[in-house]
Amino acid sequence: MENIPTWMPVVAAALQDAQGRWLMHRRPLHKHHGGLWEFPGGKVEIAESPAEALARELEEELGIVADPAAFEPAGFAQGAGESGAPPIVILLYILREWRDDPHALEGEEIGWFTPPEVLVLEKPPLDVALARNLFAQDAR
């Protein structure tokens, strides 16, 4: 029997700069959760590992080059899919080194924020959970 997933794997990156700030990406206005801030990333395609998918997504969304081996697992969040879609599981990875400067190639804008600033940004529900867990972990 073929293994057919009943959930949608999504990957996201928490990019941290040398000053300890975190990059957030504002979703395009015409998309679901448009205008809200999120960790950049996207869907894992067939035959991609999560790290390969995240490296591809970061190049498409931000124009940066990341080594898949540099991603540090940081946690996950899960939620029900919208309108009959399968549930979503977002795998979050920390990235501290990459090539090129990030730019908003697919979203409205990007910004660098301290943890308290990230926590008060308007975000989709799963990104709220990811940020809360990331910074609780970071404080340990």
Sequence and secondary structure as in RCSB ss.txt:
>XXXX:A:sequence
MENIPTWMPVVAAALQDAQGRWLMHRRPLHKHHGGLWEFPGGKVEIAESPAEALARELEEELGIVADPAAFEPAG
FAQGAGESGAPPIVILLYILREWRDDPHALEGEEIGWFTPPEVLVLEKPPLDVALARNLFAQDAR
>XXXX:A:secstr
     SSEEEEEEEEB TTS EEEEE  TTSTTTT EE SEEE  TT  HHHHHHHHHHHHH  B  GGG EEEE
EEEE  STT   EEEEEEEE   BS    SSSSEEEEE HHHHHHS   HHHHHHHHHHHHHHT 
